[in-house]
Amino acid sequence: MKTWFWRIFWFGLGFALGAAGPTIIYLNRLIDARFDLGKQAVASRVYARPLVLAPGLKISADLLQIELSEARYRGDVTAAAPGSYRRDGQRFQIHSREFRFGDGNERAERVEVVIEGGKIARLQRLSDRKALAKKRLDPARIATILPADDTERLPLPIAQMPGLLVAGIQSVEDRNFKDHPGIDLWGITRAMWANIKARRWVQGGSTITQQLVKNTLLSNERVFRRKVFELGLALLIEIRFDKRTILESYLNRAYIGQNGALAVHGFGAGAEFYFGRSLESLDPAEIALLIGLVKGPSYYDPRRNPERAIARRRIVLGQMLETGLLSQAQVDEALKAPLAVVPRPASRVRYPAFVELVREQIRREYDETRLQSEGLSVLTTLDPGAQALAEAALTKTMASVDPDKVIEGALVLSNAHDGELLALIGGRDPRATGFNRALAARRPVGSLLKPFVYLLALSQPARYSLASLISDDPISLKLATGKTWAPKNYDRKSHGTIPLVDALARSYNLATARVGLDVGVKSLARLMQNLGVNAPADPQPSLILGSVELSPLEVAQLYQALASGGQVVPISAVREVLDDAGRALSRFPRPAGNPAGADVVKLITVALNETTLSGTAASLTGGNGIHLDSAGKTGTSDDSRDSWYAGYTGEHLGVVWLGRDDNQPTRLTGASGALKVWTALFRQLPSDNLRLEFSDAIRWMPFDTGDGCKRIRFYPVLAPYEPSNTRSCMEALTVP
């Protein structure tokens, strides 16, 4: 009898092992293929430019609050935690967050900012009341370039995780983690008994290792085979990896929340998602909340279900007290703490038009695979405050000029000196994805090319000056095609002989055509190329009056040369790219050329300033205008299909386009449409007045306005030239 028993036993054991062998091989291969405990694909993050606070910085209290809000700072009466602030009128207490820049870490600290007259009057550190020359805040995250699995991660080595988190997760989820082989039979029995007593599911028996298997290797289907595989995989993982590695992987992979279609995994990413801070900076109450979310991120979501989140946090804190991780005093303090979660971030991209350009500009050096997997930090030039003001200006003005919502718009705002792109809007709805009109809508620019016609003319100082008399009489030209080109003025009138400055300021087509034909259409095309914009290969005379299709960004690139005083500065949206350790991988310098003399560009700026005083943009200096000296040019295409304005101050360049996607007439001119958007923006945007400092090569001379020197106008002229086609009034000013 005993012989038969042992025969049956050994036969059964051999059969079981033989049957289990292929399963074990399969599970091991599954671990090899899909369970990489090493490098994980980590999303790259795109950041705005950091706000650098300094005494004298032009910023209003409301604009500073916008900046803080865009960076997900939380209003708090104490401003005790990093990422919070308190506002009392014009006074702010800001508790900054630590951030790793390419030139070093900026530490978290509390500072006080006092604003007076639209400027920072005082900046001091609160810990010692020491006045600060500057304080660089951590930048707003404006986009996330996700891995292929649409998962937000921020993996950290376990050594960089708070000890309370490492011990706390074991206290709550798996107290026998250090001792069991991946499966805790006593824990399963205890959970089953608790569920039977409660007559409902109140407790799970899965170990941390089993939860790790669920998060990484298995689907969510509830079938017996899946449970068997889960147990087998947990045992194999415990055999193949040490406890520290398993726990680190779990803490970096645990499902912790959802942001739209974006899954948030790991406590590092969870700390930023819920608190806008690094994991190591969290206090016990915040760590307890994150641990509690593992049981059900949706059910205990602190933003949607704060009462449930507080109750769950209370349970976790109680278990930390029970296991000796926290004292009673620490638990009491944590129980009183508010949830203190920051507003939910945008799931992927907050400024789609701007981020599209960022990706376009870094694509040459960083392919999509690197961006989706290496955890890069892309530091951009976006100014969140300026972007918010630009969005408000565009949407509010368009609601006024086009209540039927058939017209679209785009806006480009850059730094006038260095070409850094500060704001970009690609459509009437600034946050909508899709067709980016700022980059892709190539439309006829109309009169926006006229300043460059006159730039060529003024580059010949022996022949042209601002006072040169230009005929605005009708002109026609026989083309090679046999057709006749005969432009007309917008008002269908001719205006006789007028000074060059007035021809540009009042946007007269006939005078401009005459000058353009004289300086040469091919020269105009070459100038466009030199300024960084593609020009027609076979330019026709109609190019002089803007018969060329450009995007708003290309128009901004042309005008950047004028706004910067003659420097060709490529408009850039990226400052530098950092690796996952904060080391600079590449910087994006803006090389500058000088295709036109600075003095000649200043002459054009004088004329474009006249446009805002007495020309087509004169509404800028009226009662509803702005309190800034500026220069600019309106543009209107045929049949009023496109409304343009390009203008600059001493600090900023802005380009606005309005038009219809179906290319139908808008009934808007540059002055009645785009200029209104530009005005609304610069009425709120802190900016410098246009200031022109002339070199010794320029002298101011008096000229006749047409009534025999009874009314004299002074114009800057390049010395020693005094063009013959002018009416000088030097003799009238000479003392006999």
Order of alpha helices (4+ residues) and beta strands (2+ residues): alpha-beta-beta-alpha-beta-beta-beta-beta-beta-beta-beta-beta-beta-beta-beta-alpha-alpha-alpha-alpha-alpha-beta-beta-alpha-alpha-alpha-alpha-alpha-alpha-beta-alpha-beta-beta-alpha-beta-alpha-beta-beta-beta-beta-alpha-alpha-alpha-beta-alpha-beta-beta-alpha-beta-beta-beta-alpha-beta-beta-alpha
